[in-house]
Amino acid sequence: MAKQSGIDLPNFVDGIDNPLFPLEPGTTFTYESKSPDGEILERVETTVTQETKEILGVTCVVVDDKTFDANGNLLESTLDYFAQDEVGNVWYFGEDTRSFEDGHVSKEGSWLAGKHVPGGEIAEPGIIMLASPEKGDFYKQELAPGVAEDEATVAKV
């Protein structure tokens, strides 16, 4: 096991085949939020790329997320970095985010495990999906203090 950023990183495998969060390269997921009358308010397209990125010595799968408004205008473009350990947990190693508004581009919300975040702390990888979740399980998904701090609790399986 490698020790990095104050946590022990487990051994990782190639690819992500967790049945609750499979990331097969070439797969695209499309999500739409709709108003009560069925009008599309926002669309998110998530594509599992063929690309990888090494973070903290771990080869991560690169996932491209794009968010569009109802008129098809790009609101946000994000590259997410995931890896699966040998037990089957899917880890989240960071995101490179670009938001577009009124002709301005913001990278607010971007973070990478092992890198300093504003305030001087070091971001750590979180877990995005457990291998065998059980009701009541609690885990940190994003550990970038002051930038991205998401947590999850399993409500039911």
BELLINZI-V120864 format. One record per residue. RES is the residue in one small letter. BURIAL is I if it has 16 or more other C-alpha atoms within 10 Angstrom, else O. Layout:
RES_BURIAL + RES_BURIAL
This chain:
m_O + a_O + k_O + q_O + s_O + g_O + i_O + d_O + l_I + p_O + n_O + f_I + v_I + d_O + g_I + i_I + d_I + n_I + p_O + l_O + f_O + p_O + l_I + e_O + p_I + g_O + t_O + t_O + f_O + t_O + y_O + e_O + s_O + k_O + s_O + p_O + d_O + g_O + e_O + i_O + l_O + e_I + r_I + v_I + e_O + t_I + t_I + v_I + t_I + q_O + e_O + t_I + k_I + e_O + i_I + l_I + g_O + v_I + t_I + c_I + v_I + v_I + v_I + d_I + d_I + k_I + t_I + f_I + d_I + a_O + n_O + g_O + n_O + l_I + l_I + e_I + s_I + t_I + l_I + d_I + y_I + f_I + a_I + q_I + d_I + e_O + v_O + g_I + n_I + v_I + w_I + y_I + f_I + g_I + e_I + d_I + t_I + r_I + s_I + f_O + e_O + d_O + g_O + h_O + v_O + s_O + k_O + e_O + g_I + s_I + w_I + l_I + a_I + g_I + k_I + h_O + v_I + p_O + g_O + g_O + e_O + i_I + a_I + e_I + p_I + g_I + i_I + i_I + m_I + l_I + a_I + s_O + p_I + e_O + k_O + g_O + d_O + f_O + y_I + k_I + q_I + e_I + l_I + a_I + p_I + g_O + v_I + a_I + e_O + d_O + e_O + a_O + t_O + v_O + a_O + k_O + v_O
